[in-house]
Amino acid sequence: MGQLDGQVALITGASKGIGRVMSRLFAQEGAAVICAARSRDLVEETAGLVKTAGGRAIAVAGDAAIEADVQRMTEQGLKAFGRLDVLVNNAGDGGPTKRVQDYTTDDWFYTINSCLTSSYLCIRFAVPEMIKGGGGAIVNITSTAGRRGLPFRIGYCSAKAGQVGMTYGMALELAPHNIRVNAIAPGAVAGDRIDRVIAGQAEVRGVAVDEMRRAFVERSPLKRMSTADDIATLAVYLCSDAAKNLSGQCIAVTAGEPAV
């Protein structure tokens, strides 16, 4: 028996990385998964991996920051599985690493829309279906950058801080409907995205990439980065009955580094 048997989950940003790992683990734990992402080829590959392993999944290509696309994601999920119980807001591009005086309005709105507007839109369309079903669980994948900051990343820090505030507000608003809302705030997670962040930080600070990478690892007491599996296993727990009394929480996954 899986932790999520009988549930239907919409996971955004499911084309690769954390989103792909979560899609596979949620299905392994018994959920039917609506895999959503902008890249059609990659998100179909994710859904294919789920089905090959014996799980249930559909792929929906679309941008979670565009209202019509989110409406279509929801409708296709309902058509395939008949209900929606879980939403994981994982979509989001970190945007550029630049000094604030060089950070353009295009950079700003792209990053805010990718990380924060997408979460708002998905919640907006998911909540009516969760209310119909008698409850649900929402998990926002935010970042420690939204709690303690990161230089040269004004758009990303602001968007992720917005997700934390959204989590707290939605937990209060949706509690009467038996909908729980929590956030996971990863620190550095091994993969392509942190590689780009490290390269950008090294460039803007004028240091070697290897030196910057060591700094990211050394600041954690466990001396390692987190992995996509670390985030996915926590997300499963937060969406399961085992966490039925947890809501309005922002849990840091930082390999031991305290989060503000």
Buried (B, 14 or more C-beta within 10 A) or exposed (E): EBBBEEBBBBBBBBBBBBBBBBBBBBBBBBBBBBBBBBBEEBBBBBBEBBBEEEBBBBBBBBBBBBEEBBBBBBEBBBEBBEBBBBBBBBBBBBBBBBEEEEBEEEBBBBBBBBBBBBBBBBBEBBBEBBBEBEEBBBBBBBBBBBBBBBEBBBBBBBBBBBBBBBBBEBBEEBEEBBBBBBBBBBBBBBBEBBEEBBBBBBBBBEEEBEEBBEBBBEBBEEEEBBBBBBBBBBBBBBBBEEBEEBBBBBBBBBBEBEBE
